[in-house]
Structures are given as structure tokens and as C-alpha cells.
């Protein structure tokens, strides 16, 4: 009864506000943002106009940069001096230069800058055994400014050591004074601007925020008193001790948490959920049946119509390798025969712990249909050394392992998990053994069809859904129309993101995801196998991160060869380089640019793998492990593989000590990029 009263009280508090006020509250952050943007835009525009109009006024009185009179006069003095010298050759004396100097001095008599000394322009000039007298220089002998920066030196065009010196003391003083005035003006404007902006922020943000916090405090007091009354005397003391020292908002958070627990206890309709039910013995289920004969458990996953899908009995096949090996990073898919690969993939989908989860969800087709699907998909792969059906099975297994290691059953929907496994199987179907750059360069039909944008990946998606369109191989046959649309989005998005053109953008996106929740991710990394609730809520279960994780899982699996044990890493490296070299042979034959890793003559296998790890795999692996700490064993494998490739390179190439040191530094730099202790152990 008390809980019912509490619920009614909260309901009444919510109904007090009108629909219009509720809408305004919902849009309040947007309204505040718009107001701030308008105010800031207006203020910045006003300040810009003010600065553009006022600052030029402070240049009034400064010596104009376009005044060339000083240079013009020096050129005139040069000319007059030459004329005077010609006249003095005839009469031994000339006053032409002296008259020019007098005019020169008179010109600057009313200016605030003026000449004060002439250097050179000799008054007595020896010439052909005679002495020429050209007076004028001595007329201009004034006191020089004490500061060198107030002296302007104008060079003569006659001799390099002849100059006319100008006194610019007054313009310099004016310029300094105007500079001080400009600084004072800017300070005053900024102070006024800051004061005005502070008033606006106070009106738009601070005052509403104060009112909001006041309301929070009042609601906290009301709810706290209600919870205290519901708890009784003992519970009240316990709660009071728990919230001592907390702010009103923290108290409110604590009280809401308490109310949520109370609501859960009052409103819970079933004793166990579906996952708990699956782990119960027959005796336990019998006890529950006695307690709840009509609705013993609620299925966690139902279709939009609300009915539970019936599960099917699927015969567990004989595995070609131990299940423990499949549930590790050490499974070598290359060692399996085609039929053995089919069995392993079928086991992943139907019988592994993830497979049981998918079966219980009811998404899976019957086993015979899935086998037909596998056969058609395998037939769709060509017999290339790398991009073949073996690679598809390897990527599917890696996606399974990534989901298993990250506990995907607890935070990812089973429909997404199933879609991702199917996408992994088909992510390279129909691959011609050459990359997108080659298709674009040669004007291939696929490049033309898809406008040069991820032609291979678009083709893979198309082939997948061509197979699914056949009812005999429709692995999505048990999905509703809405579920099929969602699965198609997942398959298309994840396969398109296997295009390496999107690689570095994905690295940036994953790093952003980590930075947004770095504190909780770092705490999770201290003990990766014990998941924090905050980590689950903020990182794994965030709806905004869902598609990013799915795209990451498939792309990471697609480039995961260097993350596996070295024997697997090396075998795949040989295959991928051979496929690159075959493309390089085609490029040479056709006279088009040869890809950087495609020339079998110049490429060193070990060095190429060290670079592949350093520049492509390591950035993605580093960002992924920081975000998903349980994947740290992959990072350790990668670092070990870099060192082993270094050893292979040294053995094969016999480099000198300097080259070895360079490679050592590169490998160490990669290892240091994830300088954070991890507790997980490689399996």
C-alpha cells in the first residue's frame, strides 16, 4: 500500500506540468544552445566589425609605407652630384650639388622626419692630377638619434658606402603611442565583451540551472522523506548512513536506485528468466512448475508478434578436432579438409555455446538447409591462394572467437550475432584475386557497376543475398520481414567495412569510442574477466555503439592473421603474398602501376609482414584491445609474431647492425603503443 502511494505521488508530480511545458523541458538544451549560438554570433560579428573599423584609425600619423620621397631624393642627389662633378671638371668647382642639398633640407623642414647626415658625396675629389671642389655634404650635419631603430639609412646608387641618414624619432614615438592606445583599446573592448557575455550566460544558463538544481533539491527532500517512511525505523538509519556526505543530486540518484530495486521486487512476475531456466535440472523445473504452472518463465527473445519460435533438435556431429581447440585462437583452418570445415562451421552455428544461444532464439534454419547454404557459398569462392573458402571459414571462426571472448551473449542480440556469422562466411565470396585498385585502374566491369566505390565488397553483398533469395538456401527463412531488413543492414554494413579503404577511419572511430569511456575501460582492463556493470552499460550495451562493434568484429577478423599463433600467421602470409604477386605480374603485363606489395622481385616477405603489422594491424588491434580488454591475447600474439618475423628477416637477409636496430625500434614502438598491464592469459 505504501509503495502504491509512492507511485501515485510520483505520477502526480509528473502530471502537474502541461504537455507544452514538458515539450519545452525536453527541448531546453537545444533552445539554450541556439540562444548561445545567436548571442555569440552577434557578439563576434559586432567585435569583428568594430576591430575592422577602429584599428586602421590607429595607423594615422605613422610614417606611410608608400612614401618613397626619401629614396627619390637620394636618387636626385646622386644625379645632381654627377652633374656637379662634370661641371667641376671644367671649372674646378661646382655649386650644383650644394643647391640640391639646400632644397633637400628645405623639403623636409615641415616634416616630422628629416635627414640629419650625408655620408660619402666627397666635397674634395682628386681628378686627373687636379682637385675638384663639390661642396654640399657639410651643410647637413645634425645630431644623430641615440636609438639606432630611429635611424633610416637610404643607400646611394653611386657607391655602396655612401648613404643618407634620416631621423625618425617623432614617427617612432607616434607609432609606439598609437600601439599603446591600440592595446588599451583592445583590453577595454575585451573586458566589456567579457562582462556582457558573462551577463548573458548568467541569464541563459546559470539562472535556469540554479532553478533546476533548486527543483532537484526540493524533489530530493520529498522523495527522501517518502523512502524514509517506507523503510521503517531501521531501514531509515541504514539509508541515512549510506547517503551521509552526498549532495542532493547524489542522494536523489541513490533513492531512485532504491526505488528501482523495490519496483523490481514488487513487479517481478517470474522466478527465473530464460537463461537461468536453461541451466536448471529437471527437478528444479518441476519445483517451478508447481509454483507457476501457467507461466514458468518468460522467453528473452520473441518476434514482434509475441510468439516463441520452436527450437529444433540438431544432431551433434563428430568434430574433426577437439572442441577445446575450436574454442581457442590456435585452430588452424588450413589443416582442415573441405568437409571438415563444413562440420566446424556448422558446430559454431548450431552446437557451440553461441550456437545453443542462437538455437534457443529460434533464428536458425534446419541443419540440412544450412549445409546446402554452405555448399553453395563454398562453390562461389574461387581457388585463389588467399581469398578462398578456407579464408571465409577462418574469418567466421575468428568472429565466433571474438564474440565468445567479449561475452557477446550478454550484451549483443542473437540476431546480430547470427547475421555476423553469415556475413563472415560470405564476406569475400566471388573474389577474383585482385584488389579494388586493380579493378578501378583497369576499368573492370565491377568498378563500372559500383562507380569505383568498394566494387568487391558490393559484389560480395550482392552474391550473399542472391544465394539467400533461393528458398533452398535461405538461411534467414525463419525471420520476419522486419528482422530480415535488420539482418540485411548488418550484413551489408559489415561486409562493406571490410574494404581496407575504410580501415583508418575505423581505427579513428574505435579510438573515439575508447576515449569517450576511457576511465571505465581502463578499470575493466585491470580484471578483464570480471565485467563491471558500468562498462556493460556505457560501452557494450550502448545502442550508439552497436553497429560499430559489428563492423569492427568482422574487419578485425578479416585482418587477423598476424594476431594468431606464428605457424598460422606465417602460412597465411605466404598465401596472401603469392596472391599479391600474381596481381603484380598482371599489372606488369598490362603496363599499369604495380602495387607496393605486389612486386615479387623487390618485396621481402618478412619485412612486408613487419610493416603490415606496424601500419595496418597494430593501430586497429591497439584501439580494439583498449576498448575490449579480453582480446589482449591477440595483441600478445601480434607482438610475438613481429619478433619472429624479425628473426626470419635477419636469417634470410643478413642485414647490418644499423638496419637491425631500426627494425628493433619499430617493433618496440608497436609494443609500447599499448603500455598497459593486462590480466588475461592467452588460450
Beta strands, then each sheet from edge to edge (+ up, - down):
strand 1: 93-94
strand 2: 114-119
strand 3: 124-127
strand 4: 130-134
strand 5: 151-155
strand 6: 163-167
strand 7: 272-273
strand 8: 297-298
sheet 1: 1+ 4+ 3-
sheet 2: 2+ 6- 5+
sheet 3: 7+ 8+
end
